[in-house]
Amino acid sequence: MAKFPLFAAGACCLALALPGGHAADPAAQPWTSPTSRASRLDPSVTLLGPVRPPAGAVDPWVAQMNHDFKIEPDVVYRTVGGRALTVDLYLRSHPNGPTPVVYYIHGGAWAHGTKSWELGYMLPWLNLGWDVVSVEYRMTAEAHAPAAVEDCFWAYHWIGEHAAKYQFDLGRLIVSGASAGGNLALLVGMAPASAGFDRGAPGPLPRPEAIVSIAGVTDVVEGLSGPHKTAFTVNWIGGADLVDLARRVSPLTYVHPGLPPVFLVHGDADPTVPYEQALRLQAALTQAGVPNQLLTIPHGRHGGWRAEDYAKVYATLSEFLTRYNL
């Protein structure tokens, strides 16, 4: 499998993370500002710091990240109907031992997007010294729900099965996603084996140490009818009358004691995924005794927030990780 320096392979995606970059999906905008926490790679290097270099110069973090990480793209984790489904691996080039790992699931209304187009969401984790596994999954045009959920579970099993090979530290494993990817990340981290999403998958099912959802869908049923009905939800489920299936792929269905800590971020003016969905999940988690935190973005819509809002996301997320020894 070919391996590339991080930005040699990812240059086409780098605009997603840089000021002025644009994402193709308005429902899953990229991160646009760094955490205030010092990098575990080099405390003198910040991800997209407020101090810009002189004209014509390059931020030092570019060279730092290109030295410290590499990409192993298109690693097959599952074959369905003759089609190979793959993950991209963003790995430490010179690991000194097991490395913490983030399993990242992209958004796109379960209908579009790629595993590489949200590089801006992954760069902060790399900057903090984590490896990242980003997954490709079947979308609506190829297969209705719960195919995407099943694929994400299979890729999660793949991480457990190949942890030794890639020196993943399964004791510091986080599942994260945005928008539809937030829905899938919550399901991977919350749904029990009895839900049947990973039936037949090889290898162990790791336990995440935390779940991070950015504007994630928590109640799919709400998208089938009523004031919050969305065409992309109906299309993914396969029909507005399939309420039982929608409930099966709703994270709210699987709240129970013993879940790992959950970090939620949501704009309170989100027109795509109602803010109330985050409030309801937070309330259910709290009632079940599950550690959680909801960071509200004032006047925030569905991504595309201000740089200072993203900076607060990173700072708060960093504090959350520290609180739980991650």
C-alpha positions as CSV (number, residue, x, y, z in Angstrom):
1,M,0.0,0.0,0.0
2,A,1.4,3.4,-1.0
3,K,2.3,5.8,1.7
4,F,2.7,9.6,1.2
5,P,3.8,12.5,3.3
6,L,0.7,14.2,4.7
7,F,0.5,17.3,2.6
8,A,2.0,15.7,-0.6
9,A,-1.1,13.5,-0.7
10,G,-3.5,15.9,0.9
11,A,-2.7,19.2,-0.7
12,C,-5.9,19.2,-2.7
13,C,-7.9,19.0,0.6
14,L,-5.8,21.5,2.5
15,A,-7.9,24.5,1.5
16,L,-10.7,23.0,3.8
17,A,-8.5,23.8,6.8
18,L,-7.0,27.1,5.8
19,P,-8.6,30.5,6.3
20,G,-10.8,31.3,3.2
21,G,-11.1,27.6,2.3
22,H,-14.5,26.3,1.3
23,A,-16.3,23.0,1.8
24,A,-18.4,21.5,-0.8
25,D,-21.1,20.5,1.7
26,P,-22.9,23.4,3.5
27,A,-24.2,20.8,6.0
28,A,-20.7,19.8,7.1
29,Q,-18.5,22.9,7.2
30,P,-14.8,22.3,8.1
31,W,-13.0,23.4,11.2
32,T,-11.5,26.8,10.6
33,S,-9.6,27.6,13.8
34,P,-7.2,25.8,16.1
35,T,-7.4,24.7,19.7
36,S,-5.6,27.0,22.1
37,R,-4.0,23.9,23.6
38,A,-0.3,23.6,22.8
39,S,0.5,20.9,20.3
40,R,1.8,17.6,21.7
41,L,4.0,17.4,18.6
42,D,5.8,20.7,19.3
43,P,4.6,23.3,21.8
44,S,6.0,26.1,19.6
45,V,3.8,25.1,16.7
46,T,0.0,25.9,16.6
47,L,-2.4,24.6,14.0
48,L,-3.7,27.8,12.5
49,G,-2.4,30.3,14.9
50,P,-3.6,34.0,15.1
51,V,-0.2,35.2,14.1
52,R,0.2,35.0,10.3
53,P,3.7,34.6,8.7
54,P,5.1,37.3,6.5
55,A,3.9,37.4,2.9
56,G,5.4,34.6,0.9
57,A,6.3,32.6,4.0
58,V,4.7,29.3,5.1
59,D,3.4,28.5,8.5
60,P,5.9,26.3,10.4
61,W,3.2,23.8,11.3
62,V,3.0,22.7,7.6
63,A,6.6,21.5,7.7
64,Q,6.1,20.0,11.2
65,M,3.0,18.0,10.2
66,N,4.5,16.9,6.9
67,H,7.5,15.6,8.8
68,D,5.6,13.9,11.6
69,F,2.7,12.3,9.7
70,K,2.0,10.3,6.6
71,I,-1.1,9.1,4.8
72,E,-1.8,5.5,3.9
73,P,-4.9,5.9,1.7
74,D,-7.6,3.5,0.4
75,V,-7.0,0.6,2.8
76,V,-9.7,-2.0,2.2
77,Y,-11.8,-2.8,5.3
78,R,-14.7,-4.5,3.7
79,T,-16.0,-5.7,0.3
80,V,-19.7,-5.6,-0.4
81,G,-21.3,-6.8,-3.6
82,G,-17.9,-6.8,-5.2
83,R,-17.1,-3.2,-4.2
84,A,-14.2,-2.5,-1.9
85,L,-14.9,0.0,0.9
86,T,-11.8,1.7,2.3
87,V,-10.3,3.9,5.0
88,D,-7.6,6.5,4.9
89,L,-5.0,6.3,7.7
90,Y,-3.2,9.5,8.9
91,L,-0.3,8.0,10.9
92,R,2.6,9.2,12.9
93,S,5.8,8.7,10.7
94,H,8.0,8.0,13.7
95,P,5.9,6.5,16.5
96,N,7.6,5.7,19.8
97,G,4.8,3.3,20.9
98,P,1.1,3.0,20.7
99,T,-0.6,6.2,19.5
100,P,-4.1,7.5,20.4
101,V,-6.5,7.2,17.5
102,V,-9.6,9.1,16.3
103,Y,-12.1,7.2,14.1
104,Y,-13.6,10.0,12.0
105,I,-16.8,9.8,10.0
106,H,-17.6,12.5,7.4
107,G,-20.9,14.2,7.0
108,G,-23.0,15.0,3.9
109,A,-26.6,14.1,4.6
110,W,-25.7,10.4,4.2
111,A,-25.8,11.2,0.5
112,H,-22.5,12.7,-0.6
113,G,-19.0,13.5,0.5
114,T,-15.8,11.5,0.7
115,K,-13.5,10.3,3.5
116,S,-10.9,12.9,2.5
117,W,-13.0,16.1,2.0
118,E,-13.2,17.0,5.7
119,L,-9.4,17.1,6.3
120,G,-10.1,20.3,8.2
121,Y,-11.9,18.4,10.9
122,M,-9.0,16.0,11.2
123,L,-6.0,18.3,11.4
124,P,-6.6,19.4,15.0
125,W,-6.4,15.8,16.1
126,L,-3.1,15.3,14.2
127,N,-1.8,18.5,15.7
128,L,-2.5,17.0,19.2
129,G,-0.5,13.9,18.3
130,W,-3.4,11.5,17.5
131,D,-3.6,9.2,14.5
132,V,-6.8,9.4,12.4
133,V,-8.8,6.7,10.6
134,S,-11.3,8.2,8.2
135,V,-13.9,5.9,6.7
136,E,-15.7,5.6,3.4
137,Y,-19.3,4.2,3.6
138,R,-22.1,3.5,1.3
139,M,-24.5,6.4,0.8
140,T,-28.1,6.8,-0.1
141,A,-27.7,6.4,-3.9
142,E,-26.0,3.1,-3.4
143,A,-27.9,1.7,-0.4
144,H,-30.5,2.9,2.1
145,A,-30.1,2.8,5.8
146,P,-28.8,1.0,7.7
147,A,-26.0,0.2,5.2
148,A,-23.9,3.3,6.2
149,V,-24.2,2.3,9.9
150,E,-23.2,-1.3,9.2
151,D,-20.2,-0.1,7.1
152,C,-19.0,2.2,9.9
153,F,-19.3,-0.6,12.4
154,W,-17.2,-2.9,10.1
155,A,-14.5,-0.3,9.8
156,Y,-14.5,0.1,13.6
157,H,-14.0,-3.6,13.9
158,W,-11.1,-3.2,11.4
159,I,-9.4,-0.8,13.7
160,G,-9.6,-3.3,16.6
161,E,-8.3,-6.1,14.4
162,H,-5.4,-4.1,13.1
163,A,-4.4,-2.1,16.2
164,A,-1.2,-4.0,16.7
165,K,-0.1,-3.5,13.1
166,Y,-0.6,0.2,13.1
167,Q,0.3,0.8,16.8
168,F,-3.1,2.2,17.7
169,D,-3.7,2.7,21.4
170,L,-7.2,1.3,21.9
171,G,-7.1,2.7,25.4
172,R,-7.2,6.1,23.9
173,L,-9.7,5.7,21.1
174,I,-12.3,8.3,20.2
175,V,-15.2,8.2,17.7
176,S,-16.0,11.5,16.0
177,G,-18.1,12.9,13.2
178,A,-20.0,15.9,11.9
179,S,-23.7,16.2,10.8
180,A,-24.6,12.8,9.3
181,G,-21.2,11.7,10.4
182,G,-22.1,12.7,13.9
183,N,-25.1,10.5,13.8
184,L,-23.0,7.6,12.6
185,A,-20.3,8.3,15.2
186,L,-22.9,8.3,18.0
187,L,-24.3,5.0,16.8
188,V,-20.9,3.4,16.6
189,G,-20.2,4.5,20.2
190,M,-23.6,3.8,21.7
191,A,-25.5,1.0,19.9
192,P,-25.1,-2.4,21.6
193,A,-24.3,-5.6,19.9
194,S,-28.0,-6.5,20.1
195,A,-28.7,-3.8,17.5
196,G,-27.1,-6.1,14.9
197,F,-25.2,-3.5,13.0
198,D,-21.9,-5.4,13.1
199,R,-23.2,-8.9,12.5
200,G,-20.5,-11.0,10.8
201,A,-17.8,-8.4,11.2
202,P,-14.3,-9.9,12.0
203,G,-12.2,-8.9,14.9
204,P,-13.0,-7.4,18.3
205,L,-15.3,-4.4,18.7
206,P,-13.2,-1.8,20.6
207,R,-14.8,0.4,23.3
208,P,-14.4,4.1,22.6
209,E,-13.1,6.2,25.4
210,A,-15.2,9.2,24.2
211,I,-17.6,10.2,21.5
212,V,-17.5,13.6,19.7
213,S,-20.5,14.8,17.6
214,I,-20.5,18.0,15.8
215,A,-24.1,19.0,14.8
216,G,-25.0,15.4,14.6
217,V,-28.5,14.0,14.0
218,T,-29.7,12.3,17.1
219,D,-33.4,11.7,16.2
220,V,-33.8,10.4,12.6
221,V,-37.6,9.9,13.1
222,E,-38.0,13.7,13.4
223,G,-36.7,14.0,9.8
224,L,-39.5,11.9,8.3
225,S,-42.5,14.1,8.9
226,G,-43.6,17.3,10.5
227,P,-41.9,20.7,10.6
228,H,-38.4,19.2,10.6
229,K,-38.9,16.8,7.8
230,T,-36.0,16.7,5.3
231,A,-35.8,15.1,1.9
232,F,-32.3,13.7,2.6
233,T,-33.6,11.9,5.7
234,V,-36.6,10.3,3.9
235,N,-34.3,9.3,1.0
236,W,-31.7,7.7,3.3
237,I,-34.4,5.7,5.2
238,G,-36.1,4.8,2.0
239,G,-39.6,6.2,2.8
240,A,-41.4,8.4,5.3
241,D,-43.4,5.5,6.6
242,L,-40.4,3.5,7.8
243,V,-40.5,4.9,11.4
244,D,-39.2,1.7,13.0
245,L,-36.1,1.8,10.9
246,A,-35.6,5.5,11.5
247,R,-35.8,4.8,15.3
248,R,-33.3,2.0,14.9
249,V,-30.7,4.4,13.4
250,S,-31.4,7.2,16.0
251,P,-28.7,7.6,18.7
252,L,-31.5,8.6,21.2
253,T,-32.7,5.0,21.0
254,Y,-29.5,3.7,22.6
255,V,-28.9,5.9,25.6
256,H,-28.0,3.7,28.6
257,P,-25.8,3.8,31.7
258,G,-22.2,2.9,31.1
259,L,-21.6,4.8,27.9
260,P,-18.3,6.6,27.4
261,P,-18.2,10.4,27.8
262,V,-20.0,12.3,25.0
263,F,-19.0,15.7,23.7
264,L,-21.6,17.6,21.7
265,V,-21.3,20.8,19.7
266,H,-24.3,22.4,18.1
267,G,-25.5,25.8,16.9
268,D,-28.6,27.1,18.5
269,A,-29.9,28.4,15.1
270,D,-29.2,25.3,13.1
271,P,-31.8,25.1,10.3
272,T,-30.8,21.6,9.2
273,V,-30.5,19.6,12.4
274,P,-32.6,21.2,15.1
275,Y,-30.6,22.3,18.2
276,E,-33.3,20.7,20.3
277,Q,-32.0,17.3,19.2
278,A,-28.7,18.0,21.0
279,L,-30.6,19.2,24.1
280,R,-32.7,16.1,24.1
281,L,-29.7,13.8,23.8
282,Q,-27.8,15.7,26.5
283,A,-30.8,15.4,28.8
284,A,-31.1,11.7,28.2
285,L,-27.4,11.1,28.8
286,T,-27.5,13.1,32.0
287,Q,-30.5,11.1,33.2
288,A,-28.7,7.9,32.5
289,G,-25.6,9.0,34.4
290,V,-23.4,9.3,31.3
291,P,-20.7,12.0,31.4
292,N,-21.4,14.6,28.8
293,Q,-20.9,18.1,27.7
294,L,-22.8,20.3,25.2
295,L,-21.1,23.3,23.8
296,T,-23.6,25.6,22.2
297,I,-22.6,28.0,19.4
298,P,-24.7,31.1,19.9
299,H,-26.5,32.0,16.7
300,G,-24.7,29.2,15.0
301,R,-26.2,27.5,12.0
302,H,-25.2,24.1,10.5
303,G,-21.4,24.6,10.5
304,G,-19.7,27.6,8.8
305,W,-19.3,29.2,12.2
306,R,-17.0,32.1,13.0
307,A,-13.3,31.5,13.6
308,E,-13.7,32.5,17.3
309,D,-16.4,29.9,17.6
310,Y,-14.2,27.2,16.3
311,A,-11.4,28.3,18.6
312,K,-13.8,27.9,21.5
313,V,-14.7,24.4,20.2
314,Y,-11.1,23.4,20.2
315,A,-10.3,24.9,23.6
316,T,-13.4,23.3,25.2
317,L,-12.7,19.9,23.5
318,S,-9.1,20.0,24.8
319,E,-10.4,20.6,28.3
320,F,-12.9,17.7,27.9
321,L,-10.1,15.3,26.8
322,T,-7.9,16.4,29.7
323,R,-10.8,15.8,32.2
324,Y,-11.1,12.2,31.1
325,N,-7.4,11.6,30.8
326,L,-7.4,11.4,27.1
